[in-house]
Amino acid sequence: MTTPWGEPALARFPEDPRDRLRAWDASDEYLLRHIADRQVPLSGTVVAVGDRWGALVTALAAHRPTQITDSWLGQEATRANLARNGVEPGTVRLLTTQDPPPGRIDVLLVRVPKSLALLEDQLLRLAPAVHEGTVVVGTGMVKEIHTSTLGLFERILGPTRTSLAERKARLILCTPDPALRRPANPWPYRYTLPDGIGPVSGRTVVNHAGVFCADRLDIGTRFFLGHLPAPGGGRVVDLGCGNGVVGTATALADPRAEVLFVDESFQAVASAEATYRENDVPGHAEFRVGDGLTGVPDGSVDLVLNNPPFHSHQATTDATARRMFAGARRTLRPGGELWVIGNRHLGYHVTLRRLFGNSEVVASDPKFVVLRAVRR
């Protein structure tokens, strides 16, 4: 990536030579050029929110910035990119969206997330640290920035305008108004599940901002809940757990089960744990933020339940699903099962047959299919 501070070498995480996606885009470069051209002072506290793979903080490492991210993979990519470019450990402060933010922010750089809710939550959490002299610059590709995006900056921080587009990227320029009366933060959000979906019928869901379908049960999960395997005890993994509804349903149906909730989103795992605790679920559960089943011992799991994502930010890709399926095969005991729900058109049965040597359709409708693969 070419920046006014040099040309750092960057990669996504985990590195995959088959992955043609870059660890930065034109919006990262546009933001960095802007703050250099405007000679924005970087001697105070510099905070980069939503820096996807560490491009911003790696370029600005000499100014000891703070990164705030919801992504475990993004945080690990940042660590790897900082090391790759010779930055000493500790130079950049790495925080998650669940950590308390800095008490004072002098330069706030915001990489606009896909989720408007996550942007709202983060701006509300950071607003008390922003002062009249804070330089606030957001960035994103044109297709990522909408009137509602600008409205959040305006409503929470102060007067906002946009730049001209360059290489399909745009900047958000905001002037903080300390006298602005900000709305209360609505996150985390709670709602009651509908009837007719098994053990979690009528139960409470807790969603932190940014978690998929934060205000209602999505139709894919609803279909999955109607076709979960019969109770069998043992070690169960809710892989890519989101708000934890699937794992919670499993634990309610079978108190003997030991359920591991895993997601790479800090917000998701916090939601899953809050949902589980809210419903006084019996049995034992563990909550882990990480890259799928990395760190789970081989042959230690009886059942994996998975609704894999097929996007990485704005890019459509099955790379995450393939890693999840491979991790499930490694960690399942002989006879253990992987149950997957996905859109019919994604063709997960092909990947499962290649990895497991088998794939069975458990249930399907015009949009979704539930598949079962057995570890031989």
C-alpha positions in Angstrom: 0.0 0.0 0.0 1.4 3.4 -0.9 1.0 6.1 1.8 2.7 9.4 2.7 4.5 7.5 5.4 6.0 4.8 3.2 4.8 1.6 1.5 3.9 -1.0 4.2 3.5 -4.6 3.2 0.1 -5.9 4.3 -1.8 -9.2 4.3 -5.1 -10.5 5.5 -5.3 -13.1 8.2 -5.0 -16.0 8.1 -2.8 -15.8 5.1 -3.8 -17.9 2.1 -1.9 -17.8 -1.2 -5.1 -18.5 -3.0 -6.8 -15.4 -1.6 -6.7 -12.6 -4.1 -8.3 -10.0 -1.8 -6.0 -7.2 -0.6 -5.7 -6.1 3.0 -6.5 -2.5 2.1 -8.5 -0.5 -0.5 -8.8 2.9 -2.0 -10.6 4.3 1.0 -7.7 3.6 3.4 -5.3 5.3 1.0 -7.7 8.3 0.5 -7.9 8.8 4.3 -4.2 8.7 4.8 -3.5 11.1 1.9 -6.1 13.5 3.4 -4.6 13.7 6.9 -1.1 14.1 5.4 -2.2 16.8 2.9 -4.1 18.7 5.6 -1.2 18.3 8.0 -3.5 16.9 10.7 -1.5 17.0 14.0 -0.9 13.4 15.1 0.9 14.1 18.4 -2.2 13.5 20.5 -4.3 10.4 20.9 -5.0 8.9 17.5 -7.8 6.3 17.4 -8.7 4.2 14.3 -12.1 2.5 14.6 -12.9 -0.4 12.3 -9.5 -0.6 10.7 -10.2 -3.9 8.9 -6.7 -5.5 8.6 -4.5 -2.9 10.3 -3.7 -0.8 7.2 -4.4 2.5 9.0 -2.5 1.8 12.2 0.4 0.2 10.5 0.9 3.2 8.3 0.6 5.5 11.3 2.5 3.3 13.8 5.1 6.0 14.4 2.4 8.1 16.0 1.4 5.3 18.5 -2.3 5.0 17.5 -5.0 3.0 19.1 -7.1 0.5 17.1 -10.6 -0.5 18.0 -12.1 -3.5 16.2 -14.9 -6.0 16.5 -12.9 -8.6 14.5 -10.5 -11.1 16.1 -9.2 -11.9 12.6 -8.7 -8.2 11.9 -6.8 -7.8 15.2 -4.5 -10.8 14.4 -3.9 -9.4 10.9 -2.9 -6.1 12.5 -0.4 -7.8 14.8 1.1 -9.7 11.9 1.2 -6.6 9.7 2.9 -4.6 12.4 5.5 -7.3 12.9 5.9 -7.6 9.1 6.8 -3.9 8.9 9.2 -3.9 11.9 6.9 -2.2 14.4 7.8 -3.0 18.0 5.1 -4.7 20.1 3.2 -2.3 22.2 3.7 0.6 19.8 0.1 0.4 18.7 -2.6 -0.2 21.3 -5.1 -2.9 20.3 -8.6 -2.7 21.7 -11.8 -4.5 21.0 -15.3 -3.1 20.7 -16.0 -4.6 24.2 -13.1 -2.7 25.8 -13.4 0.7 27.4 -12.3 3.3 24.9 -9.6 6.0 25.5 -10.7 8.8 27.8 -9.6 11.5 25.3 -9.4 11.4 21.5 -7.6 14.1 19.5 -7.8 12.4 16.0 -10.7 9.9 15.3 -10.4 7.9 12.1 -13.4 5.8 11.3 -13.5 3.0 8.7 -17.3 2.8 8.1 -18.5 -0.8 9.0 -21.0 -2.8 7.0 -23.4 -2.6 10.0 -25.0 0.8 10.7 -25.9 -0.4 14.2 -22.2 -1.1 15.0 -21.3 2.4 13.7 -24.0 3.9 16.0 -22.9 2.0 19.0 -19.2 2.9 18.5 -19.8 6.6 17.9 -22.0 6.8 21.0 -19.3 5.1 23.1 -16.6 7.3 21.7 -18.4 10.6 21.7 -17.6 11.5 25.4 -13.9 11.4 24.5 -14.3 13.7 21.5 -13.7 17.4 22.2 -14.1 20.6 20.2 -10.6 20.3 18.6 -10.8 16.6 17.7 -10.3 15.9 14.0 -12.9 13.4 12.8 -12.5 11.7 9.5 -14.5 8.7 8.3 -13.8 6.7 5.1 -15.3 4.0 3.0 -16.1 3.0 -0.5 -18.9 5.0 -2.1 -21.3 2.0 -1.9 -20.7 1.8 1.8 -21.6 5.4 2.7 -25.3 6.4 2.7 -27.4 9.2 3.9 -28.1 7.2 7.1 -24.3 6.9 7.6 -23.9 10.7 7.5 -26.9 11.1 9.7 -25.3 9.1 12.5 -22.2 11.3 12.5 -24.4 14.4 12.4 -26.7 13.3 15.2 -24.0 11.9 17.5 -20.9 14.0 16.9 -21.7 17.2 15.0 -22.0 18.9 11.5 -20.9 16.5 8.8 -20.1 16.7 5.1 -18.6 14.4 2.5 -15.7 14.8 0.1 -15.6 14.3 -3.6 -15.2 10.6 -4.6 -11.8 9.4 -5.6 -11.3 5.9 -7.1 -14.8 5.0 -5.8 -13.9 6.0 -2.2 -15.2 8.9 -0.2 -14.4 10.7 3.1 -16.7 11.8 5.9 -15.6 15.1 7.4 -17.2 15.9 10.8 -16.8 18.9 13.1 -17.5 17.9 16.7 -20.0 19.9 18.7 -19.5 19.3 22.4 -22.9 21.0 23.1 -24.8 18.4 21.0 -27.4 16.5 23.0 -26.7 12.9 22.1 -29.3 10.1 22.1 -29.0 7.3 24.6 -27.2 4.2 23.4 -29.9 1.6 22.5 -27.3 -1.3 22.5 -27.4 -4.1 23.6 -30.9 -4.8 22.3 -33.2 -7.4 23.7 -36.2 -9.1 22.1 -38.4 -12.1 22.7 -38.3 -15.1 20.4 -41.5 -16.3 18.7 -43.3 -19.5 19.6 -43.0 -22.7 17.5 -39.2 -22.8 17.4 -38.4 -25.5 19.9 -36.7 -25.1 23.3 -36.0 -21.4 22.8 -39.6 -20.4 22.1 -40.5 -17.3 24.0 -37.0 -16.9 25.3 -35.0 -13.6 25.4 -32.2 -12.8 23.0 -29.5 -10.2 23.7 -27.8 -8.6 20.8 -24.9 -6.3 20.9 -24.6 -3.9 17.9 -23.3 -5.4 14.7 -24.5 -8.9 15.2 -26.5 -10.3 12.2 -30.3 -9.7 12.5 -30.0 -7.8 15.7 -33.7 -7.0 16.2 -35.4 -10.2 15.1 -34.8 -13.9 14.4 -33.5 -14.4 10.9 -35.3 -16.9 8.7 -32.3 -19.1 8.2 -31.7 -19.6 11.9 -35.5 -20.2 12.4 -35.4 -22.9 9.8 -32.3 -24.5 11.4 -33.9 -24.4 14.8 -36.7 -26.6 13.4 -34.3 -29.3 12.3 -31.6 -29.5 14.9 -30.3 -33.0 15.8 -31.9 -34.9 18.7 -30.2 -34.6 22.1 -27.2 -36.8 22.5 -25.0 -35.2 25.2 -21.3 -34.8 24.6 -19.3 -31.8 23.4 -21.2 -29.5 21.0 -19.9 -26.4 19.2 -22.0 -23.5 18.0 -19.5 -22.5 15.3 -20.0 -18.9 14.1 -22.4 -18.5 17.0 -23.7 -15.0 16.4 -26.1 -14.2 19.2 -26.0 -17.8 20.4 -29.6 -18.8 19.8 -28.6 -22.2 18.2 -26.2 -23.2 21.0 -28.7 -22.0 23.6 -31.5 -24.1 22.0 -29.2 -27.1 22.1 -28.3 -26.6 25.8 -31.9 -26.2 26.8 -32.9 -29.4 24.9 -30.0 -31.4 26.5 -28.6 -30.2 29.8 -26.0 -32.9 29.5 -24.4 -31.2 26.5 -21.2 -29.1 27.0 -21.6 -26.3 24.5 -18.8 -24.2 23.1 -19.8 -20.9 21.5 -17.2 -19.6 19.0 -17.2 -16.6 16.8 -14.5 -14.2 15.4 -16.7 -11.2 16.4 -16.2 -9.9 19.9 -19.7 -8.4 19.8 -21.2 -11.8 18.7 -19.5 -13.8 21.6 -20.6 -11.1 24.1 -24.2 -11.5 22.7 -24.1 -15.3 22.9 -22.9 -15.2 26.5 -25.5 -12.6 27.4 -28.3 -14.6 25.7 -27.2 -17.8 27.5 -27.0 -16.1 30.9 -30.3 -14.3 30.4 -32.2 -17.6 30.1 -30.7 -19.4 33.1 -29.6 -22.3 30.9 -28.6 -25.5 32.8 -25.4 -27.3 32.1 -21.9 -26.1 31.1 -20.9 -23.6 28.4 -17.7 -22.0 27.2 -17.4 -18.8 25.1 -14.5 -18.2 22.9 -13.5 -15.4 20.4 -11.2 -16.8 17.7 -10.7 -18.2 14.2 -13.2 -21.0 14.1 -12.0 -24.2 15.8 -8.4 -23.2 16.0 -7.1 -24.3 19.4 -9.8 -27.0 19.8 -8.1 -30.4 20.2 -8.4 -33.0 17.4 -11.1 -35.5 17.9 -12.6 -33.8 20.9 -16.0 -32.8 19.6 -19.3 -34.8 19.1 -21.4 -32.3 17.2 -20.7 -29.0 15.3 -23.6 -26.7 14.4 -22.7 -24.1 11.7 -24.3 -21.3 9.8 -21.3 -20.0 7.9 -21.0 -16.5 6.5 -20.4 -16.0 2.8 -19.2 -12.4 2.9 -15.9 -10.9 4.1 -17.0 -7.2 4.5 -18.2 -6.4 0.9 -16.6 -9.3 -0.8 -18.5 -12.6 -1.5 -16.3 -15.6 -0.6 -16.6 -19.2 0.6 -13.1 -19.1 2.2 -14.5 -18.8 5.7 -17.0 -21.6 5.2 -14.2 -23.9 3.9 -12.0 -23.2 6.9 -14.9 -23.9 9.2 -15.7 -27.2 7.6 -12.1 -28.3 7.6 -11.8 -27.3 11.3 -15.0 -29.3 12.1 -13.6 -32.4 10.3 -10.3 -32.1 12.3 -12.0 -31.7 15.7 -14.9 -34.2 15.4 -14.5 -37.6 16.9 -15.1 -40.6 14.6 -18.8 -40.7 14.2 -19.2 -37.1 15.1 -21.4 -34.9 12.9 -21.3 -31.5 11.3 -24.7 -29.9 10.7 -24.7 -26.9 8.3 -27.4 -24.5 7.2 -26.9 -22.4 4.1 -28.6 -20.9 1.1 -29.3 -23.6 -1.5 -27.3 -21.8 -4.2 -24.0 -21.9 -2.2 -23.5 -25.6 -3.0 -21.9 -26.5 0.4 -22.7 -30.2 -0.3 -19.9 -30.3 -2.8 -17.3 -29.0 -0.3 -18.6 -31.3 2.4 -18.4 -34.4 0.2 -14.8 -33.5 -0.7 -13.8 -33.1 2.9 -15.9 -35.8 4.7 -16.6 -38.2 1.8 -20.4 -37.8 2.5 -23.1 -35.2 2.8 -26.8 -35.8 3.5 -29.7 -33.4 3.1 -31.6 -33.2 6.4 -34.2 -30.6 5.3 -34.7 -28.0 2.6 -37.1 -25.3 1.4 -36.9 -23.1 -1.6 -34.2 -20.9 0.0 -32.3 -23.0 2.6 -30.8 -26.4 3.0 -29.7 -28.2 6.2 -26.8 -30.6 5.5 -25.3 -33.4 7.7 -21.8 -34.7 7.3 -20.3 -37.5 9.4 -16.6 -37.9 10.4 -15.6 -41.4 9.4 
